[in-house]
Each structure stands twice: as structure tokens, then as C-alpha cells.
Amino acid sequence: MKSNSAREGTKLERKTLEKNRRILMKNLCMKLASLIPKQHCDRTKDMLSQQDHLDQATSYIKTLRARIEKMKERRGQKMNIQELDIEIDSGTTSSEFKLPVLEIRHQDSDLEVVLVSGQEKRFMFHEVISILEEEGAQVINANFSIVGKKIFYTLHSQAVSSRLGLDASRITERLNQLIR
């Protein structure tokens, strides 16, 4: 009899532990679901199952990771440009750094062109834009700034048709011909 009541006691204890574990998991899932912004949810949160909440959380985390990677890439690019600015401002340009400088960043259907020139070698901004448009890019943003004796041109563009994309190597070749 004692062994039977002991078994029932451990059985009740296991049931209680399992019930508490399920309650804790449910609360944690609800807390996780509350952290997902409404803009990222497809449907209202009330109509979703726990699995749907977990799927949305996974999707949101992946989106955040992609944004972090893009931000890290942008920060690296800005650091490169700042280092270039410092080098230009200090007047200690190395033998490998000769103006004009052309840098092209291509990702998916986006293309960014950064062109640095001296005041003695000016470019017709419209010629750079024309080359991009001839190669199937639509210029989204174009600007320039003068820092010391250097002129920084920056152009952001996208492929007109995502099916065709952009041929970055051809654009680079044509822009190099223009600046040389």
C-alpha cells in the first residue's frame, strides 16, 4: 500500500511539474509574441497559434539580423570614406591613392557610385548619370560635396527592371573610361 501511494505521489508530482512547465512555456511564448512589432505581423495576434507566433518571431529575428548586417556594411563603408577624408585633409596621400578615385558598390538591384576628384579635374555630373541610365539604372539620389580641394560625388541608383539587373563590371569600365 505504501508503495502504491508513493507511486501516486510521484505521479502527481510529475503532473504538477509538467503543468508548471507548460504554463511557463506559454507565458514565455506570449511574452515573445508581445515583443514582435505590429508592422511585422501578418494577421492579428489573437488569431495566431503558438506555432504561428514562433514562426513570426523567427522571421522577425532574421529580418533584424539582415538589417544589422546592412548597417555593419554601411558603417564599414563610411569608415573607409572617413579614412579617405582624413588622408586627403592631412595632405599625405600615398602613392597608391591617386585622384580621381572611383568606387562602385553593387548589391542586388542597387548600385552606389562614389567618385572623388580634385578641383583641377572636374567631371560633368550629367555624363556619369547618362552612363548609369544607358546601362539600365535609374538614379534615385545624386549629390556632391566639396571638402578641401576634393570633390565627392555620390550617386544611388537601382535597376530599372529587376529581371535585367545591372552589369556592374560594364558600368565600372565605362566610368573608368570617363574619368581617365
Beta strands, then each sheet from edge to edge (+ up, - down):
strand 1: 101-107
strand 2: 110-118
strand 3: 137-147
strand 4: 150-159
sheet 1: 1+ 2- 4+ 3-
end
